[in-house]
Amino acid sequence: MATPKARIARYLYGLEYHPKTLRLSLVESSEGKIGSTVDRLILYCFHYDSSEGRYAPVARNMMRLAGAIAMVALGGFLTVLWRTDLRKKKAL
């Protein structure tokens, strides 16, 4: 795979390629210009492992993403609780 600036971004060995590996390689080499938001999210959690010849999970990025989702969920839950409490206080 080559970048838009004609630099080699990824070598894919063999004659047959796994469709997911080919798609993620294209998204990665295009610098995000091809592919959906979901593809970019997958690339955040997976990086190409040349020894295995496929994309492998990166635990640190997965934990960051899960932590961010948990913080947003907790923030939303607390906001709902605070608003409910304020409404009850105003009603009294």
PDB file of N, CA, C and O in Angstrom:
ATOM      1  N   MET A   1       0.843  -1.170   0.000  1.00  0.00           N
ATOM      2  CA  MET A   1       0.000   0.000   0.000  1.00  0.00           C
ATOM      3  C   MET A   1       0.896   1.244   0.000  1.00  0.00           C
ATOM      4  O   MET A   1       1.948   1.267   0.639  1.00  0.00           O
ATOM      5  N   ALA A   2       0.466   2.251  -0.713  1.00  0.00           N
ATOM      6  CA  ALA A   2       1.232   3.489  -0.807  1.00  0.00           C
ATOM      7  C   ALA A   2       0.383   4.658  -0.316  1.00  0.00           C
ATOM      8  O   ALA A   2      -0.841   4.650  -0.445  1.00  0.00           O
ATOM      9  N   THR A   3       1.051   5.661   0.249  1.00  0.00           N
ATOM     10  CA  THR A   3       0.370   6.865   0.716  1.00  0.00           C
ATOM     11  C   THR A   3       0.116   7.791  -0.473  1.00  0.00           C
ATOM     12  O   THR A   3       0.663   7.562  -1.552  1.00  0.00           O
ATOM     13  N   PRO A   4      -0.700   8.833  -0.299  1.00  0.00           N
ATOM     14  CA  PRO A   4      -0.914   9.785  -1.386  1.00  0.00           C
ATOM     15  C   PRO A   4       0.371  10.492  -1.835  1.00  0.00           C
ATOM     16  O   PRO A   4       0.436  11.003  -2.953  1.00  0.00           O
ATOM     17  N   LYS A   5       1.387  10.522  -0.972  1.00  0.00           N
ATOM     18  CA  LYS A   5       2.666  11.147  -1.320  1.00  0.00           C
ATOM     19  C   LYS A   5       3.639  10.133  -1.914  1.00  0.00           C
ATOM     20  O   LYS A   5       4.841  10.392  -1.974  1.00  0.00           O
ATOM     21  N   ALA A   6       3.133   8.981  -2.354  1.00  0.00           N
ATOM     22  CA  ALA A   6       3.907   7.929  -3.024  1.00  0.00           C
ATOM     23  C   ALA A   6       4.963   7.299  -2.123  1.00  0.00           C
ATOM     24  O   ALA A   6       6.040   6.932  -2.593  1.00  0.00           O
ATOM     25  N   ARG A   7       4.666   7.172  -0.841  1.00  0.00           N
ATOM     26  CA  ARG A   7       5.563   6.479   0.093  1.00  0.00           C
ATOM     27  C   ARG A   7       4.927   5.139   0.443  1.00  0.00           C
ATOM     28  O   ARG A   7       3.709   5.042   0.591  1.00  0.00           O
ATOM     29  N   ILE A   8       5.757   4.109   0.574  1.00  0.00           N
ATOM     30  CA  ILE A   8       5.263   2.785   0.921  1.00  0.00           C
ATOM     31  C   ILE A   8       4.811   2.795   2.377  1.00  0.00           C
ATOM     32  O   ILE A   8       5.585   3.140   3.271  1.00  0.00           O
ATOM     33  N   ALA A   9       3.559   2.416   2.612  1.00  0.00           N
ATOM     34  CA  ALA A   9       3.007   2.411   3.968  1.00  0.00           C
ATOM     35  C   ALA A   9       2.905   0.995   4.519  1.00  0.00           C
ATOM     36  O   ALA A   9       3.035   0.794   5.727  1.00  0.00           O
ATOM     37  N   ARG A  10       2.677   0.013   3.656  1.00  0.00           N
ATOM     38  CA  ARG A  10       2.459  -1.350   4.137  1.00  0.00           C
ATOM     39  C   ARG A  10       2.743  -2.334   3.014  1.00  0.00           C
ATOM     40  O   ARG A  10       2.348  -2.113   1.869  1.00  0.00           O
ATOM     41  N   TYR A  11       3.428  -3.416   3.346  1.00  0.00           N
ATOM     42  CA  TYR A  11       3.610  -4.529   2.425  1.00  0.00           C
ATOM     43  C   TYR A  11       2.639  -5.625   2.815  1.00  0.00           C
ATOM     44  O   TYR A  11       2.545  -5.983   3.989  1.00  0.00           O
ATOM     45  N   LEU A  12       1.926  -6.157   1.855  1.00  0.00           N
ATOM     46  CA  LEU A  12       1.063  -7.299   2.085  1.00  0.00           C
ATOM     47  C   LEU A  12       1.641  -8.462   1.288  1.00  0.00           C
ATOM     48  O   LEU A  12       1.684  -8.426   0.058  1.00  0.00           O
ATOM     49  N   TYR A  13       2.077  -9.478   1.993  1.00  0.00           N
ATOM     50  CA  TYR A  13       2.718 -10.618   1.352  1.00  0.00           C
ATOM     51  C   TYR A  13       1.694 -11.675   0.967  1.00  0.00           C
ATOM     52  O   TYR A  13       0.639 -11.792   1.590  1.00  0.00           O
ATOM     53  N   GLY A  14       2.018 -12.443  -0.067  1.00  0.00           N
ATOM     54  CA  GLY A  14       1.157 -13.533  -0.483  1.00  0.00           C
ATOM     55  C   GLY A  14       0.329 -13.165  -1.699  1.00  0.00           C
ATOM     56  O   GLY A  14       0.432 -12.064  -2.241  1.00  0.00           O
ATOM     57  N   LEU A  15      -0.494 -14.115  -2.110  1.00  0.00           N
ATOM     58  CA  LEU A  15      -1.350 -13.909  -3.275  1.00  0.00           C
ATOM     59  C   LEU A  15      -2.777 -13.577  -2.891  1.00  0.00           C
ATOM     60  O   LEU A  15      -3.482 -12.894  -3.635  1.00  0.00           O
ATOM     61  N   GLU A  16      -3.204 -14.054  -1.739  1.00  0.00           N
ATOM     62  CA  GLU A  16      -4.562 -13.792  -1.270  1.00  0.00           C
ATOM     63  C   GLU A  16      -4.484 -13.002   0.029  1.00  0.00           C
ATOM     64  O   GLU A  16      -3.668 -13.295   0.903  1.00  0.00           O
ATOM     65  N   TYR A  17      -5.337 -12.005   0.140  1.00  0.00           N
ATOM     66  CA  TYR A  17      -5.340 -11.151   1.322  1.00  0.00           C
ATOM     67  C   TYR A  17      -6.691 -11.253   2.014  1.00  0.00           C
ATOM     68  O   TYR A  17      -7.733 -11.338   1.365  1.00  0.00           O
ATOM     69  N   HIS A  18      -6.656 -11.243   3.323  1.00  0.00           N
ATOM     70  CA  HIS A  18      -7.901 -11.223   4.090  1.00  0.00           C
ATOM     71  C   HIS A  18      -8.586  -9.888   3.798  1.00  0.00           C
ATOM     72  O   HIS A  18      -7.930  -8.848   3.862  1.00  0.00           O
ATOM     73  N   PRO A  19      -9.875  -9.881   3.483  1.00  0.00           N
ATOM     74  CA  PRO A  19     -10.552  -8.629   3.116  1.00  0.00           C
ATOM     75  C   PRO A  19     -10.432  -7.527   4.176  1.00  0.00           C
ATOM     76  O   PRO A  19     -10.268  -6.356   3.832  1.00  0.00           O
ATOM     77  N   LYS A  20     -10.512  -7.889   5.447  1.00  0.00           N
ATOM     78  CA  LYS A  20     -10.417  -6.881   6.501  1.00  0.00           C
ATOM     79  C   LYS A  20      -9.018  -6.270   6.545  1.00  0.00           C
ATOM     80  O   LYS A  20      -8.879  -5.065   6.754  1.00  0.00           O
ATOM     81  N   THR A  21      -7.982  -7.083   6.350  1.00  0.00           N
ATOM     82  CA  THR A  21      -6.608  -6.577   6.332  1.00  0.00           C
ATOM     83  C   THR A  21      -6.405  -5.635   5.164  1.00  0.00           C
ATOM     84  O   THR A  21      -5.784  -4.583   5.318  1.00  0.00           O
ATOM     85  N   LEU A  22      -6.918  -5.995   4.002  1.00  0.00           N
ATOM     86  CA  LEU A  22      -6.791  -5.135   2.828  1.00  0.00           C
ATOM     87  C   LEU A  22      -7.507  -3.804   3.041  1.00  0.00           C
ATOM     88  O   LEU A  22      -6.963  -2.749   2.715  1.00  0.00           O
ATOM     89  N   ARG A  23      -8.723  -3.845   3.585  1.00  0.00           N
ATOM     90  CA  ARG A  23      -9.490  -2.612   3.817  1.00  0.00           C
ATOM     91  C   ARG A  23      -8.783  -1.706   4.826  1.00  0.00           C
ATOM     92  O   ARG A  23      -8.647  -0.506   4.588  1.00  0.00           O
ATOM     93  N   LEU A  24      -8.335  -2.269   5.948  1.00  0.00           N
ATOM     94  CA  LEU A  24      -7.670  -1.455   6.961  1.00  0.00           C
ATOM     95  C   LEU A  24      -6.337  -0.911   6.446  1.00  0.00           C
ATOM     96  O   LEU A  24      -5.949   0.200   6.806  1.00  0.00           O
ATOM     97  N   SER A  25      -5.637  -1.669   5.619  1.00  0.00           N
ATOM     98  CA  SER A  25      -4.391  -1.182   5.027  1.00  0.00           C
ATOM     99  C   SER A  25      -4.655   0.006   4.114  1.00  0.00           C
ATOM    100  O   SER A  25      -3.893   0.973   4.115  1.00  0.00           O
ATOM    101  N   LEU A  26      -5.732  -0.061   3.334  1.00  0.00           N
ATOM    102  CA  LEU A  26      -6.086   1.061   2.462  1.00  0.00           C
ATOM    103  C   LEU A  26      -6.448   2.300   3.272  1.00  0.00           C
ATOM    104  O   LEU A  26      -6.028   3.409   2.941  1.00  0.00           O
ATOM    105  N   VAL A  27      -7.230   2.108   4.335  1.00  0.00           N
ATOM    106  CA  VAL A  27      -7.615   3.246   5.178  1.00  0.00           C
ATOM    107  C   VAL A  27      -6.383   3.858   5.828  1.00  0.00           C
ATOM    108  O   VAL A  27      -6.241   5.080   5.877  1.00  0.00           O
ATOM    109  N   GLU A  28      -5.492   3.004   6.328  1.00  0.00           N
ATOM    110  CA  GLU A  28      -4.292   3.498   7.004  1.00  0.00           C
ATOM    111  C   GLU A  28      -3.358   4.229   6.043  1.00  0.00           C
ATOM    112  O   GLU A  28      -2.826   5.285   6.386  1.00  0.00           O
ATOM    113  N   SER A  29      -3.154   3.686   4.856  1.00  0.00           N
ATOM    114  CA  SER A  29      -2.232   4.318   3.915  1.00  0.00           C
ATOM    115  C   SER A  29      -2.809   5.588   3.299  1.00  0.00           C
ATOM    116  O   SER A  29      -2.055   6.448   2.843  1.00  0.00           O
ATOM    117  N   SER A  30      -4.128   5.720   3.279  1.00  0.00           N
ATOM    118  CA  SER A  30      -4.738   6.922   2.699  1.00  0.00           C
ATOM    119  C   SER A  30      -4.795   8.075   3.678  1.00  0.00           C
ATOM    120  O   SER A  30      -5.315   9.142   3.350  1.00  0.00           O
ATOM    121  N   GLU A  31      -4.270   7.879   4.871  1.00  0.00           N
ATOM    122  CA  GLU A  31      -4.270   8.914   5.917  1.00  0.00           C
ATOM    123  C   GLU A  31      -5.688   9.345   6.272  1.00  0.00           C
ATOM    124  O   GLU A  31      -5.947  10.525   6.510  1.00  0.00           O
ATOM    125  N   GLY A  32      -6.609   8.372   6.304  1.00  0.00           N
ATOM    126  CA  GLY A  32      -7.969   8.645   6.742  1.00  0.00           C
ATOM    127  C   GLY A  32      -8.900   9.194   5.678  1.00  0.00           C
ATOM    128  O   GLY A  32     -10.047   9.523   5.983  1.00  0.00           O
ATOM    129  N   LYS A  33      -8.443   9.302   4.442  1.00  0.00           N
ATOM    130  CA  LYS A  33      -9.294   9.860   3.397  1.00  0.00           C
ATOM    131  C   LYS A  33     -10.268   8.826   2.834  1.00  0.00           C
ATOM    132  O   LYS A  33     -11.280   9.188   2.233  1.00  0.00           O
ATOM    133  N   ILE A  34      -9.971   7.558   3.025  1.00  0.00           N
ATOM    134  CA  ILE A  34     -10.855   6.478   2.592  1.00  0.00           C
ATOM    135  C   ILE A  34     -11.383   5.805   3.851  1.00  0.00           C
ATOM    136  O   ILE A  34     -10.678   5.743   4.858  1.00  0.00           O
ATOM    137  N   GLY A  35     -12.585   5.310   3.809  1.00  0.00           N
ATOM    138  CA  GLY A  35     -13.103   4.557   4.946  1.00  0.00           C
ATOM    139  C   GLY A  35     -14.006   5.394   5.826  1.00  0.00           C
ATOM    140  O   GLY A  35     -14.081   6.618   5.716  1.00  0.00           O
ATOM    141  N   SER A  36     -14.686   4.681   6.700  1.00  0.00           N
ATOM    142  CA  SER A  36     -15.664   5.322   7.571  1.00  0.00           C
ATOM    143  C   SER A  36     -15.047   5.642   8.934  1.00  0.00           C
ATOM    144  O   SER A  36     -13.891   5.320   9.209  1.00  0.00           O
ATOM    145  N   THR A  37     -15.845   6.279   9.762  1.00  0.00           N
ATOM    146  CA  THR A  37     -15.422   6.574  11.129  1.00  0.00           C
ATOM    147  C   THR A  37     -15.185   5.281  11.898  1.00  0.00           C
ATOM    148  O   THR A  37     -14.286   5.211  12.735  1.00  0.00           O
ATOM    149  N   VAL A  38     -15.979   4.271  11.619  1.00  0.00           N
ATOM    150  CA  VAL A  38     -15.810   2.971  12.281  1.00  0.00           C
ATOM    151  C   VAL A  38     -14.455   2.375  11.919  1.00  0.00           C
ATOM    152  O   VAL A  38     -13.787   1.798  12.777  1.00  0.00           O
ATOM    153  N   ASP A  39     -14.041   2.506  10.658  1.00  0.00           N
ATOM    154  CA  ASP A  39     -12.733   2.003  10.244  1.00  0.00           C
ATOM    155  C   ASP A  39     -11.608   2.716  10.997  1.00  0.00           C
ATOM    156  O   ASP A  39     -10.637   2.083  11.413  1.00  0.00           O
ATOM    157  N   ARG A  40     -11.739   4.023  11.168  1.00  0.00           N
ATOM    158  CA  ARG A  40     -10.714   4.767  11.910  1.00  0.00           C
ATOM    159  C   ARG A  40     -10.694   4.377  13.378  1.00  0.00           C
ATOM    160  O   ARG A  40      -9.631   4.338  13.998  1.00  0.00           O
ATOM    161  N   LEU A  41     -11.871   4.085  13.941  1.00  0.00           N
ATOM    162  CA  LEU A  41     -11.949   3.617  15.325  1.00  0.00           C
ATOM    163  C   LEU A  41     -11.288   2.252  15.464  1.00  0.00           C
ATOM    164  O   LEU A  41     -10.579   2.001  16.438  1.00  0.00           O
ATOM    165  N   ILE A  42     -11.515   1.377  14.506  1.00  0.00           N
ATOM    166  CA  ILE A  42     -10.875   0.060  14.521  1.00  0.00           C
ATOM    167  C   ILE A  42      -9.360   0.216  14.426  1.00  0.00           C
ATOM    168  O   ILE A  42      -8.625  -0.489  15.117  1.00  0.00           O
ATOM    169  N   LEU A  43      -8.884   1.128  13.581  1.00  0.00           N
ATOM    170  CA  LEU A  43      -7.449   1.345  13.454  1.00  0.00           C
ATOM    171  C   LEU A  43      -6.846   1.931  14.726  1.00  0.00           C
ATOM    172  O   LEU A  43      -5.654   1.754  14.976  1.00  0.00           O
ATOM    173  N   TYR A  44      -7.647   2.627  15.535  1.00  0.00           N
ATOM    174  CA  TYR A  44      -7.159   3.133  16.815  1.00  0.00           C
ATOM    175  C   TYR A  44      -6.874   1.983  17.776  1.00  0.00           C
ATOM    176  O   TYR A  44      -5.932   2.049  18.566  1.00  0.00           O
ATOM    177  N   CYS A  45      -7.679   0.938  17.709  1.00  0.00           N
ATOM    178  CA  CYS A  45      -7.550  -0.195  18.631  1.00  0.00           C
ATOM    179  C   CYS A  45      -6.705  -1.344  18.069  1.00  0.00           C
ATOM    180  O   CYS A  45      -6.314  -2.238  18.819  1.00  0.00           O
ATOM    181  N   PHE A  46      -6.420  -1.336  16.768  1.00  0.00           N
ATOM    182  CA  PHE A  46      -5.653  -2.412  16.141  1.00  0.00           C
ATOM    183  C   PHE A  46      -4.519  -1.829  15.316  1.00  0.00           C
ATOM    184  O   PHE A  46      -4.698  -0.823  14.629  1.00  0.00           O
ATOM    185  N   HIS A  47      -3.357  -2.458  15.381  1.00  0.00           N
ATOM    186  CA  HIS A  47      -2.211  -2.055  14.563  1.00  0.00           C
ATOM    187  C   HIS A  47      -1.673  -3.271  13.828  1.00  0.00           C
ATOM    188  O   HIS A  47      -1.829  -4.405  14.280  1.00  0.00           O
ATOM    189  N   TYR A  48      -1.042  -3.024  12.698  1.00  0.00           N
ATOM    190  CA  TYR A  48      -0.547  -4.116  11.870  1.00  0.00           C
ATOM    191  C   TYR A  48       0.643  -4.785  12.537  1.00  0.00           C
ATOM    192  O   TYR A  48       1.603  -4.120  12.926  1.00  0.00           O
ATOM    193  N   ASP A  49       0.576  -6.105  12.667  1.00  0.00           N
ATOM    194  CA  ASP A  49       1.663  -6.915  13.231  1.00  0.00           C
ATOM    195  C   ASP A  49       2.301  -7.671  12.073  1.00  0.00           C
ATOM    196  O   ASP A  49       1.735  -8.642  11.571  1.00  0.00           O
ATOM    197  N   SER A  50       3.482  -7.225  11.651  1.00  0.00           N
ATOM    198  CA  SER A  50       4.123  -7.817  10.479  1.00  0.00           C
ATOM    199  C   SER A  50       4.554  -9.261  10.724  1.00  0.00           C
ATOM    200  O   SER A  50       4.646 -10.038   9.774  1.00  0.00           O
ATOM    201  N   SER A  51       4.819  -9.636  11.974  1.00  0.00           N
ATOM    202  CA  SER A  51       5.224 -11.016  12.241  1.00  0.00           C
ATOM    203  C   SER A  51       4.060 -11.990  12.033  1.00  0.00           C
ATOM    204  O   SER A  51       4.273 -13.140  11.649  1.00  0.00           O
ATOM    205  N   GLU A  52       2.835 -11.532  12.286  1.00  0.00           N
ATOM    206  CA  GLU A  52       1.655 -12.377  12.081  1.00  0.00           C
ATOM    207  C   GLU A  52       0.998 -12.117  10.725  1.00  0.00           C
ATOM    208  O   GLU A  52       0.231 -12.948  10.237  1.00  0.00           O
ATOM    209  N   GLY A  53       1.296 -10.971  10.117  1.00  0.00           N
ATOM    210  CA  GLY A  53       0.708 -10.629   8.834  1.00  0.00           C
ATOM    211  C   GLY A  53      -0.745 -10.214   8.928  1.00  0.00           C
ATOM    212  O   GLY A  53      -1.495 -10.368   7.964  1.00  0.00           O
ATOM    213  N   ARG A  54      -1.152  -9.693  10.065  1.00  0.00           N
ATOM    214  CA  ARG A  54      -2.543  -9.254  10.239  1.00  0.00           C
ATOM    215  C   ARG A  54      -2.586  -8.143  11.286  1.00  0.00           C
ATOM    216  O   ARG A  54      -1.579  -7.822  11.918  1.00  0.00           O
ATOM    217  N   TYR A  55      -3.761  -7.573  11.450  1.00  0.00           N
ATOM    218  CA  TYR A  55      -3.938  -6.525  12.455  1.00  0.00           C
ATOM    219  C   TYR A  55      -4.195  -7.176  13.811  1.00  0.00           C
ATOM    220  O   TYR A  55      -5.027  -8.075  13.936  1.00  0.00           O
ATOM    221  N   ALA A  56      -3.471  -6.707  14.817  1.00  0.00           N
ATOM    222  CA  ALA A  56      -3.582  -7.267  16.169  1.00  0.00           C
ATOM    223  C   ALA A  56      -4.045  -6.166  17.126  1.00  0.00           C
ATOM    224  O   ALA A  56      -3.759  -4.990  16.901  1.00  0.00           O
ATOM    225  N   PRO A  57      -4.753  -6.539  18.185  1.00  0.00           N
ATOM    226  CA  PRO A  57      -5.255  -5.523  19.129  1.00  0.00           C
ATOM    227  C   PRO A  57      -4.137  -4.865  19.926  1.00  0.00           C
ATOM    228  O   PRO A  57      -3.116  -5.481  20.231  1.00  0.00           O
ATOM    229  N   VAL A  58      -4.359  -3.607  20.252  1.00  0.00           N
ATOM    230  CA  VAL A  58      -3.445  -2.849  21.101  1.00  0.00           C
ATOM    231  C   VAL A  58      -4.205  -2.554  22.390  1.00  0.00           C
ATOM    232  O   VAL A  58      -5.127  -1.739  22.408  1.00  0.00           O
ATOM    233  N   ALA A  59      -3.808  -3.225  23.461  1.00  0.00           N
ATOM    234  CA  ALA A  59      -4.555  -3.157  24.719  1.00  0.00           C
ATOM    235  C   ALA A  59      -4.620  -1.743  25.282  1.00  0.00           C
ATOM    236  O   ALA A  59      -5.664  -1.339  25.793  1.00  0.00           O
ATOM    237  N   ARG A  60      -3.546  -0.992  25.204  1.00  0.00           N
ATOM    238  CA  ARG A  60      -3.520   0.364  25.784  1.00  0.00           C
ATOM    239  C   ARG A  60      -4.577   1.258  25.138  1.00  0.00           C
ATOM    240  O   ARG A  60      -5.295   1.979  25.831  1.00  0.00           O
ATOM    241  N   ASN A  61      -4.669   1.210  23.826  1.00  0.00           N
ATOM    242  CA  ASN A  61      -5.658   2.051  23.145  1.00  0.00           C
ATOM    243  C   ASN A  61      -7.074   1.587  23.433  1.00  0.00           C
ATOM    244  O   ASN A  61      -7.988   2.404  23.541  1.00  0.00           O
ATOM    245  N   MET A  62      -7.261   0.279  23.557  1.00  0.00           N
ATOM    246  CA  MET A  62      -8.596  -0.230  23.902  1.00  0.00           C
ATOM    247  C   MET A  62      -9.004   0.239  25.294  1.00  0.00           C
ATOM    248  O   MET A  62     -10.160   0.600  25.518  1.00  0.00           O
ATOM    249  N   MET A  63      -8.064   0.235  26.220  1.00  0.00           N
ATOM    250  CA  MET A  63      -8.369   0.686  27.584  1.00  0.00           C
ATOM    251  C   MET A  63      -8.665   2.192  27.604  1.00  0.00           C
ATOM    252  O   MET A  63      -9.546   2.642  28.336  1.00  0.00           O
ATOM    253  N   ARG A  64      -7.941   2.953  26.814  1.00  0.00           N
ATOM    254  CA  ARG A  64      -8.217   4.397  26.731  1.00  0.00           C
ATOM    255  C   ARG A  64      -9.630   4.644  26.209  1.00  0.00           C
ATOM    256  O   ARG A  64     -10.369   5.468  26.748  1.00  0.00           O
ATOM    257  N   LEU A  65      -9.988   3.925  25.162  1.00  0.00           N
ATOM    258  CA  LEU A  65     -11.314   4.088  24.576  1.00  0.00           C
ATOM    259  C   LEU A  65     -12.401   3.681  25.565  1.00  0.00           C
ATOM    260  O   LEU A  65     -13.396   4.390  25.716  1.00  0.00           O
ATOM    261  N   ALA A  66     -12.220   2.545  26.242  1.00  0.00           N
ATOM    262  CA  ALA A  66     -13.203   2.093  27.234  1.00  0.00           C
ATOM    263  C   ALA A  66     -13.295   3.081  28.394  1.00  0.00           C
ATOM    264  O   ALA A  66     -14.389   3.336  28.898  1.00  0.00           O
ATOM    265  N   GLY A  67     -12.168   3.637  28.821  1.00  0.00           N
ATOM    266  CA  GLY A  67     -12.176   4.638  29.890  1.00  0.00           C
ATOM    267  C   GLY A  67     -12.927   5.901  29.487  1.00  0.00           C
ATOM    268  O   GLY A  67     -13.675   6.465  30.286  1.00  0.00           O
ATOM    269  N   ALA A  68     -12.730   6.339  28.267  1.00  0.00           N
ATOM    270  CA  ALA A  68     -13.432   7.530  27.782  1.00  0.00           C
ATOM    271  C   ALA A  68     -14.936   7.292  27.716  1.00  0.00           C
ATOM    272  O   ALA A  68     -15.725   8.160  28.089  1.00  0.00           O
ATOM    273  N   ILE A  69     -15.327   6.119  27.241  1.00  0.00           N
ATOM    274  CA  ILE A  69     -16.754   5.785  27.181  1.00  0.00           C
ATOM    275  C   ILE A  69     -17.345   5.733  28.586  1.00  0.00           C
ATOM    276  O   ILE A  69     -18.458   6.208  28.808  1.00  0.00           O
ATOM    277  N   ALA A  70     -16.607   5.160  29.533  1.00  0.00           N
ATOM    278  CA  ALA A  70     -17.081   5.082  30.921  1.00  0.00           C
ATOM    279  C   ALA A  70     -17.229   6.475  31.525  1.00  0.00           C
ATOM    280  O   ALA A  70     -18.191   6.733  32.248  1.00  0.00           O
ATOM    281  N   MET A  71     -16.287   7.376  31.238  1.00  0.00           N
ATOM    282  CA  MET A  71     -16.361   8.741  31.774  1.00  0.00           C
ATOM    283  C   MET A  71     -17.570   9.490  31.213  1.00  0.00           C
ATOM    284  O   MET A  71     -18.251  10.205  31.948  1.00  0.00           O
ATOM    285  N   VAL A  72     -17.835   9.331  29.937  1.00  0.00           N
ATOM    286  CA  VAL A  72     -18.992   9.988  29.330  1.00  0.00           C
ATOM    287  C   VAL A  72     -20.285   9.440  29.933  1.00  0.00           C
ATOM    288  O   VAL A  72     -21.203  10.200  30.241  1.00  0.00           O
ATOM    289  N   ALA A  73     -20.351   8.121  30.099  1.00  0.00           N
ATOM    290  CA  ALA A  73     -21.546   7.505  30.686  1.00  0.00           C
ATOM    291  C   ALA A  73     -21.751   7.967  32.123  1.00  0.00           C
ATOM    292  O   ALA A  73     -22.873   8.279  32.521  1.00  0.00           O
ATOM    293  N   LEU A  74     -20.681   8.013  32.897  1.00  0.00           N
ATOM    294  CA  LEU A  74     -20.772   8.470  34.290  1.00  0.00           C
ATOM    295  C   LEU A  74     -21.182   9.938  34.360  1.00  0.00           C
ATOM    296  O   LEU A  74     -22.007  10.319  35.190  1.00  0.00           O
ATOM    297  N   GLY A  75     -20.606  10.753  33.490  1.00  0.00           N
ATOM    298  CA  GLY A  75     -20.968  12.164  33.455  1.00  0.00           C
ATOM    299  C   GLY A  75     -22.441  12.364  33.110  1.00  0.00           C
ATOM    300  O   GLY A  75     -23.116  13.194  33.720  1.00  0.00           O
ATOM    301  N   GLY A  76     -22.939  11.610  32.141  1.00  0.00           N
ATOM    302  CA  GLY A  76     -24.352  11.692  31.772  1.00  0.00           C
ATOM    303  C   GLY A  76     -25.255  11.260  32.912  1.00  0.00           C
ATOM    304  O   GLY A  76     -26.273  11.900  33.177  1.00  0.00           O
ATOM    305  N   PHE A  77     -24.891  10.179  33.587  1.00  0.00           N
ATOM    306  CA  PHE A  77     -25.671   9.681  34.721  1.00  0.00           C
ATOM    307  C   PHE A  77     -25.719  10.708  35.854  1.00  0.00           C
ATOM    308  O   PHE A  77     -26.781  10.957  36.424  1.00  0.00           O
ATOM    309  N   LEU A  78     -24.568  11.303  36.179  1.00  0.00           N
ATOM    310  CA  LEU A  78     -24.532  12.312  37.244  1.00  0.00           C
ATOM    311  C   LEU A  78     -25.320  13.562  36.866  1.00  0.00           C
ATOM    312  O   LEU A  78     -25.971  14.170  37.716  1.00  0.00           O
ATOM    313  N   THR A  79     -25.262  13.945  35.598  1.00  0.00           N
ATOM    314  CA  THR A  79     -26.029  15.110  35.149  1.00  0.00           C
ATOM    315  C   THR A  79     -27.528  14.873  35.322  1.00  0.00           C
ATOM    316  O   THR A  79     -28.248  15.759  35.782  1.00  0.00           O
ATOM    317  N   VAL A  80     -27.995  13.694  34.959  1.00  0.00           N
ATOM    318  CA  VAL A  80     -29.411  13.364  35.137  1.00  0.00           C
ATOM    319  C   VAL A  80     -29.782  13.401  36.617  1.00  0.00           C
ATOM    320  O   VAL A  80     -30.835  13.933  36.970  1.00  0.00           O
ATOM    321  N   LEU A  81     -28.948  12.853  37.480  1.00  0.00           N
ATOM    322  CA  LEU A  81     -29.229  12.865  38.914  1.00  0.00           C
ATOM    323  C   LEU A  81     -29.289  14.287  39.470  1.00  0.00           C
ATOM    324  O   LEU A  81     -30.196  14.616  40.234  1.00  0.00           O
ATOM    325  N   TRP A  82     -28.322  15.134  39.087  1.00  0.00           N
ATOM    326  CA  TRP A  82     -28.304  16.507  39.586  1.00  0.00           C
ATOM    327  C   TRP A  82     -29.527  17.292  39.112  1.00  0.00           C
ATOM    328  O   TRP A  82     -30.111  18.053  39.884  1.00  0.00           O
ATOM    329  N   ARG A  83     -29.913  17.116  37.864  1.00  0.00           N
ATOM    330  CA  ARG A  83     -31.088  17.837  37.353  1.00  0.00           C
ATOM    331  C   ARG A  83     -32.358  17.378  38.058  1.00  0.00           C
ATOM    332  O   ARG A  83     -33.228  18.191  38.369  1.00  0.00           O
ATOM    333  N   THR A  84     -32.466  16.077  38.310  1.00  0.00           N
ATOM    334  CA  THR A  84     -33.627  15.557  39.033  1.00  0.00           C
ATOM    335  C   THR A  84     -33.677  16.138  40.441  1.00  0.00           C
ATOM    336  O   THR A  84     -34.745  16.514  40.923  1.00  0.00           O
ATOM    337  N   ASP A  85     -32.536  16.211  41.091  1.00  0.00           N
ATOM    338  CA  ASP A  85     -32.459  16.760  42.446  1.00  0.00           C
ATOM    339  C   ASP A  85     -32.844  18.240  42.456  1.00  0.00           C
ATOM    340  O   ASP A  85     -33.567  18.684  43.348  1.00  0.00           O
ATOM    341  N   LEU A  86     -32.366  19.006  41.469  1.00  0.00           N
ATOM    342  CA  LEU A  86     -32.717  20.427  41.400  1.00  0.00           C
ATOM    343  C   LEU A  86     -34.217  20.635  41.177  1.00  0.00           C
ATOM    344  O   LEU A  86     -34.819  21.533  41.765  1.00  0.00           O
ATOM    345  N   ARG A  87     -34.804  19.812  40.340  1.00  0.00           N
ATOM    346  CA  ARG A  87     -36.253  19.921  40.098  1.00  0.00           C
ATOM    347  C   ARG A  87     -37.055  19.619  41.354  1.00  0.00           C
ATOM    348  O   ARG A  87     -38.060  20.277  41.624  1.00  0.00           O
ATOM    349  N   LYS A  88     -36.621  18.637  42.115  1.00  0.00           N
ATOM    350  CA  LYS A  88     -37.305  18.305  43.359  1.00  0.00           C
ATOM    351  C   LYS A  88     -37.184  19.437  44.363  1.00  0.00           C
ATOM    352  O   LYS A  88     -38.147  19.738  45.067  1.00  0.00           O
ATOM    353  N   LYS A  89     -36.017  20.074  44.446  1.00  0.00           N
ATOM    354  CA  LYS A  89     -35.816  21.184  45.365  1.00  0.00           C
ATOM    355  C   LYS A  89     -36.670  22.381  44.963  1.00  0.00           C
ATOM    356  O   LYS A  89     -37.225  23.055  45.830  1.00  0.00           O
ATOM    357  N   LYS A  90     -36.788  22.660  43.654  1.00  0.00           N
ATOM    358  CA  LYS A  90     -37.607  23.775  43.187  1.00  0.00           C
ATOM    359  C   LYS A  90     -39.094  23.508  43.435  1.00  0.00           C
ATOM    360  O   LYS A  90     -39.851  24.444  43.696  1.00  0.00           O
ATOM    361  N   ALA A  91     -39.515  22.263  43.357  1.00  0.00           N
ATOM    362  CA  ALA A  91     -40.911  21.911  43.574  1.00  0.00           C
ATOM    363  C   ALA A  91     -41.298  22.114  45.033  1.00  0.00           C
ATOM    364  O   ALA A  91     -42.445  22.439  45.339  1.00  0.00           O
ATOM    365  N   LEU A  92     -40.338  21.921  45.928  1.00  0.00           N
ATOM    366  CA  LEU A  92     -40.640  22.105  47.365  1.00  0.00           C
ATOM    367  C   LEU A  92     -40.633  23.575  47.678  1.00  0.00           C
ATOM    368  O   LEU A  92     -40.861  23.963  48.824  1.00  0.00           O
TER     369      LEU A  92
END
